[in-house]
Amino acid sequence: MLPHCFFLLLLCAVQLPSPSSALPFEQKGFWDFALDSMDAEMTMEMMRDPEEGSADDLFPHEIPTCPFGCQCHLRVVQCSDLGLTEVPTNIPRDTKFLDLQSNRITEIKENDFKGLTNLYGLSLRNNLISKVHPRAFVPLKHMQKLYFSKNFLTTIPKNLPASLVEIRIHENRIRKVPAGAFAGLNNMNCIEMGANPIQNSGFEPGAFKGLKLNFLRISEARLTGVPKDLPESLHELHLDHNQIQAVELEDLSRYKNLYRQPSFSIQAAIHPQ
């Protein structure tokens, strides 16, 4: 029994004396994000572009409308690094991947994504977003991936699409995850929410209710212990660079599916029950 419990405890990462002993979270590039789910024909065609879609011929004649300054190609719309202060209009309705990262967008309005029913992935990473209209994502019936890292969110956006599989809200200002924040997201597989100033008390009972996650990262936060009532389905749990000083056996014993062992050691007091 002891070896089994010890293995489980290795799966929980605690703040270490040296910051170099743990690998920091690295946001995936948008093109990797898009290519994850491109069909084979689209992938091969994009691979023939020498700069992964940034060549001068990315504005195809068959797409008559494309937001000013953006590049539209193969149902991928790139509007990154343009200094935009709001979501552009005239986004093609057949868009599958929309890249709005590294702009100066401050707010997501109700009709910003109206008509984009085919959207599969959306990157809003590295903006100034602090406000999201509660109905902004309602039109996105098929969206599976949402990248919202490096913004000024203080809460989890409401009414996320039921089709969502992955959300990354790393490095925001979220202090509280209320009960039902992820309600109805039965397909959710991955949540990355590290580098938010959230404490254990910030997770209300039922915050993760109904989720069947495989991956959860709450690294670089203000946790003093393993959060309670996490999804039992978890395969990977990352809690590195927090303020956890002790781990009880019962903190992890209910997570029977954990298998990912971080590449650094536990240096916390372990209290057997």
LONU-63148 format. One line per field, with one value per residue (C-alpha): residue in three letters; x, y, z. Coordinates in steps of 0.1 Angstrom, whole numbers, plus 5000, padded with zeros to 4 digits. Each point is the difference from the previous one (the first is absolute). Example, Ala and Ser with C-alpha at 12.3 -4.5 7.8 and 13.67 -1.06 7.14 Angstrom:
REM LONU-63148
type: c(ala	ser)
px: c(5123	5014)
py: c(4955	5034)
pz: c(5078	4993)
***
This chain:
REM LONU-63148
type: c(met	leu	pro	his	cys	phe	phe	leu	leu	leu	leu	cys	ala	val	gln	leu	pro	ser	pro	ser	ser	ala	leu	pro	phe	glu	gln	lys	gly	phe	trp	asp	phe	ala	leu	asp	ser	met	asp	ala	glu	met	thr	met	glu	met	met	arg	asp	pro	glu	glu	gly	ser	ala	asp	asp	leu	phe	pro	his	glu	ile	pro	thr	cys	pro	phe	gly	cys	gln	cys	his	leu	arg	val	val	gln	cys	ser	asp	leu	gly	leu	thr	glu	val	pro	thr	asn	ile	pro	arg	asp	thr	lys	phe	leu	asp	leu	gln	ser	asn	arg	ile	thr	glu	ile	lys	glu	asn	asp	phe	lys	gly	leu	thr	asn	leu	tyr	gly	leu	ser	leu	arg	asn	asn	leu	ile	ser	lys	val	his	pro	arg	ala	phe	val	pro	leu	lys	his	met	gln	lys	leu	tyr	phe	ser	lys	asn	phe	leu	thr	thr	ile	pro	lys	asn	leu	pro	ala	ser	leu	val	glu	ile	arg	ile	his	glu	asn	arg	ile	arg	lys	val	pro	ala	gly	ala	phe	ala	gly	leu	asn	asn	met	asn	cys	ile	glu	met	gly	ala	asn	pro	ile	gln	asn	ser	gly	phe	glu	pro	gly	ala	phe	lys	gly	leu	lys	leu	asn	phe	leu	arg	ile	ser	glu	ala	arg	leu	thr	gly	val	pro	lys	asp	leu	pro	glu	ser	leu	his	glu	leu	his	leu	asp	his	asn	gln	ile	gln	ala	val	glu	leu	glu	asp	leu	ser	arg	tyr	lys	asn	leu	tyr	arg	gln	pro	ser	phe	ser	ile	gln	ala	ala	ile	his	pro	gln)
px: c(5000	5028	5017	4967	4993	5035	4995	4968	5017	5027	4973	4994	5026	5008	5020	5037	5029	5015	4977	5022	4990	4966	4992	4977	4968	5006	4971	4997	5004	4968	5010	5007	4966	4983	5019	4989	4966	5006	4988	5028	4994	5001	5031	5019	4991	5010	5033	5009	5000	5036	4991	4969	4975	5018	5009	4987	4975	4979	4972	4982	4977	4972	4996	4987	4998	5028	5004	5024	5036	4992	5010	4973	5009	4985	4974	5027	4998	5032	4995	5029	5023	4980	4993	4962	4979	4969	4991	4999	4969	4997	5015	4991	4971	5018	5030	5012	5030	5001	5032	4996	5030	5024	4977	4985	4964	4984	4965	4982	4965	4968	5001	5038	4997	4965	4996	5033	4982	5029	5027	5020	5028	5004	5032	4995	5033	5021	4974	4986	4966	4983	4964	4981	4963	4981	4986	5032	5007	4964	5003	5031	4982	5030	5029	5024	5031	5001	5033	4995	5034	5017	4970	4983	4971	4988	4974	4994	4981	4963	4981	5030	4990	4990	5022	5032	5028	5028	5003	5032	4996	5036	5013	4968	4987	4975	4995	4968	4985	4963	4979	4988	5026	5005	4964	4989	5036	4998	5026	5026	5033	5027	5000	5032	4994	5035	5015	4967	5000	4975	5001	4984	4970	4995	4986	4964	4985	4989	5023	5011	4967	4992	5033	5019	5034	5032	5023	4999	5027	4998	5037	5015	4969	4995	4989	5010	4986	4986	4966	4970	4976	5020	4987	5008	5007	5033	5030	5023	4999	5026	5002	5036	5012	4973	5003	4992	5020	4983	4981	4976	4995	4963	5007	5008	4987	4967	5018	5005	5009	5030	5030	5021	5030	5015	5037	5008	4999	4976	5014	4970	4991	4980	4976	4986	4965)
py: c(5000	5024	4999	5006	5030	5014	4997	5020	5027	5004	5012	5032	5027	5025	5032	4993	5021	5005	5013	4983	4965	5001	5006	5030	4998	5009	5011	4981	5019	5008	4981	4969	5006	5002	4971	4977	4996	5008	4973	4983	5019	5034	4991	4989	5031	5023	4982	5009	5037	5008	5021	4981	5023	5034	5002	5028	4978	4992	5022	4976	5013	4976	5019	5034	5014	5000	5025	5028	4991	4964	4970	4974	4966	4966	5010	5014	5037	5016	5034	4999	5028	5027	5023	4993	5014	4979	4969	5009	4997	4982	4968	4972	4979	4968	5008	4970	5016	5037	5014	5033	4997	5028	5029	5026	4988	5009	4986	4972	5012	4981	4999	4997	4964	5001	4976	4981	4967	4980	5014	4972	5019	5036	5017	5032	4995	5030	5028	5024	4983	5005	4998	4973	5003	4970	4992	5006	4963	4988	4999	4977	4967	4980	5017	4976	5020	5034	5017	5029	5002	5033	5022	5018	4976	4999	4973	4970	5012	4990	4978	4983	4977	4965	4987	5014	4975	5022	5034	5018	5030	5001	5033	5020	5015	4973	4997	4980	4970	4999	4969	4991	5020	4971	4987	4982	4996	4962	4998	5021	4981	5026	5031	5021	5027	5006	5033	5014	5014	4974	4985	4967	5020	5013	4967	4998	4965	4986	5022	4969	4981	4979	5003	4970	5016	4982	5031	5027	5026	5025	5008	5033	5009	5006	4965	4988	4965	4977	5013	4979	4982	5001	4977	4964	4993	5020	4985	5030	5025	5028	5021	5011	5034	5005	5003	4964	4989	4967	4973	4976	4965	5007	5030	4978	4965	5005	5007	4965	5009	5023	4988	5031	5004	5035	5003	5014	4987	5005	5021	5002	4984	4968	4990	4964	4994)
pz: c(5000	5008	4966	4983	5022	4995	4963	5002	5020	4974	4977	5020	4995	5028	5000	4999	5013	4966	4972	4974	5013	4983	4964	4995	4980	4964	4979	4968	4968	4981	4969	5020	5016	4966	4985	5028	4984	4963	4977	4980	4968	5016	5021	4969	4981	5029	5004	4965	5011	5009	5030	5012	4984	5003	4963	4978	4982	5031	4988	4976	4974	5010	5033	4991	5035	5026	5029	4991	5008	5006	4980	4989	4987	5002	5025	5023	5007	5015	5016	5025	5009	4983	5029	4998	5028	4992	4981	4963	4978	4967	5013	4974	5013	4991	5022	5021	5017	5011	5013	5019	5023	5009	4994	5023	5002	5034	4997	4983	4989	4995	4962	4994	4988	4985	4972	5006	5006	4984	5023	5015	5017	5013	5013	5020	5018	5010	4999	5026	5004	5033	4990	4980	4992	5014	4965	4980	4995	4994	4962	5002	5000	4988	5017	5017	5009	5017	5008	5025	5017	5009	5004	5029	5007	5036	4995	4978	4969	5001	4976	4985	4970	5011	4972	5017	5005	5011	5017	5009	5023	5013	5014	5007	5032	5010	5038	5001	4982	5010	5002	4965	4982	4976	5001	4968	4987	4998	4972	5019	5001	5008	5022	5004	5026	5016	5009	5014	5036	5012	5035	5011	5013	4965	4989	5011	5006	4967	4979	4980	5003	4970	4983	4987	4996	4990	5005	5026	5008	5028	5003	5011	5021	5037	5011	5034	4995	4974	4990	5010	4977	4968	4972	5009	4963	5000	4984	5005	5028	5002	5032	4998	5013	5026	5038	5008	5031	5008	4981	5017	4985	4997	4978	4971	5008	4982	4967	4987	4964	5007	4980	4991	5022	4999	4994	5035	5035	5029	5029	5022	5033	4993	5027	4998	5012)
***
